[in-house]
Amino acid sequence: MLSDKSEIHKILVISLSNIGDVILTFPVIDVLAHDFPLARISVVVGIKAEGLLQGNPYLDKVYIFDKKQPLRKTISWVMALRRKRFDCAVDLRNTAIPFLIFPKYRTSLAAGYKEDISMKQKHLNRLRTVYAYACEPETSHALFISEEDKSYVSGIFDKELGGNPRYAVVAVGAADQSKRWLERGFVEVCGRLIKKYSLSIVLVGDEKDAAGGTRIASGVQGPIINLCGRTTLVQLAEVIRRSLLTIANDSAPMHLASYLNKPVLALFGPTDARKYGPWSTNSRYIKKDQFCPACQNPQEASRHTCLEAITAQEVLDSFDLCGDEVVFSRS
């Protein structure tokens, strides 16, 4: 167990591959950056999440781990890490890497975690196997939004929404089709948000979500823009940071909103909301407790009726907007 902070000059955090999973490890990076301000912190991520961390002045280096690369290249990659002589390795991926690069301190491989805790807490618990931190800091170091990224978002809003609008973010996509709510549901929710609360709507997602975003936007009357595929991950974070509310599937935007501590309403189908649900202080998720053939046997059924069963009215009834404050119902 690490006790003398003066011994730690170089820290390696081994994070995950998918974007949402990497965001769930951000609190670990924040603890380390806050408690070891003089240490040089490097992070290992998958290539999908590289854009989240590149250009962050609080990080020394971002290493890309390609799990599909040939074994020879992986060995060479690990040996390059070993030559960096890290003092501490925090492995949130549960790999053999710490045993191969010989840091002075490393996280334990021991499991023993409760199955029903959030992944965010699981990662923080893993950190505690090597460093007994006091608390989570309020300051953010894992995500850095540059002035250029802020200006880019401002430019879009000035041109397409008339300046600095009151808006809700609606994240229409997800990494897996089984996690995506119905487009017609999003159309109804967006229309009602505009009519009831005089909000603008900002649709977000990656380039694969652009066509769906266009279909949703075309079905809505009122101020709505489709930013799917038009922002980087960091620019997406800035869009969410300025919003009043984010409505999302189980997806990276949902975890970004959680990390930024923004109000989040998440729509869940087959995945475990106890592990992967929203984690901001003002958040809620909707998940139907019903039999779903696709959840029981994905090979025999493709439609996740558990997610399709969520209605637009249920989404709208789950919160109210009092001025600019989002109040979630707890029924």
C-alpha positions, 0 to 999 in steps of 0.5 A: 500500500502506498503511504509516502507520496514523495516516492511517486513521480510517475503514475500509469493509469490503465483505463479501458477501450470503449468511450463510456467505460473510459469516462467511468474511470475519470474519477480515478484520474481526478483523485490521482491528479488532485492528490499527486499534483507534482506527479506525471500521470499517463493513461492507457486507453483504447483507440476509440477514446483517444480523443477524450484525453489528447491535448489534456495539459494535466496528463503527461502522455496518452498511450493507445492499447490496440487489443487486436494488434499482433502479439509481437507488437504488444510485447514491444509496446509493453517493453516501451512502457517498462522503460518509462519506469513508472512508480505506480500503476493503477490497472482498471483493466485487470491485465498483466501489464503492471507485472511486466513493467515493474512499478514500485506500487500497483493495484491488486488483482483481487476481485471480491467486489459486490456485483450490484455496485456501480462501475465508477465505484468499482474503479475507485475501490480498485484504486484503494487497493494501492492508495487510500485516498480521502475523498473525491475532489470537486475539480476535474482533471481527466477532461479538459475543454480548450477555449478553441472547443468552447468557441466552436460550440459557441459558433454553432449556437450563434449561427443555428440557435440564436446565441445562448439558448436554453436547451436539452441535449438528446443523445439518440445513439448508443454503441449497440443497437440493443441499447437504442430507444425508438426514434418515434419516442424521441420525436414525441419527447422533443416536441413536447419539451419544446412546447411545454418548456420553450426549450431548444433541442440539441441532438448529439451522437457520432457520425453513425447517428447522423441519419437517425438524428436527421429523421428525428429532427425532421419530425419535430416542429420548433428549434432543434439542431442535429449535431450528430457527427459534428463534434469531437468528444470534447466538444460534445462535453462542452455542449452537454456542460451548457445544457439544462438536461440530458436525455440519453440511452445507455451511452457515452453522452450519458456518462459524460453528463454524469461526469460533468454532474449535469441532470441526466435521464437515462433510458435502459434496456438490456444493460444493468443500470445498477452498474452502468446507470447515471451517476450525477447527483441529480439523475434518474433512469427508466428501466422496465421490469418485464420479461424480454425475450431478447434479454433472455435469449439474444440468439432467438429474439432481436427486439428488446421489448424491455426498452421499446416498452418505455413510452414517451409519456413515461419519459416526460412524467419522470421530471419537471422543469422549474425555471432552469432546475430539473426536478426528477420524480422518484416513483 
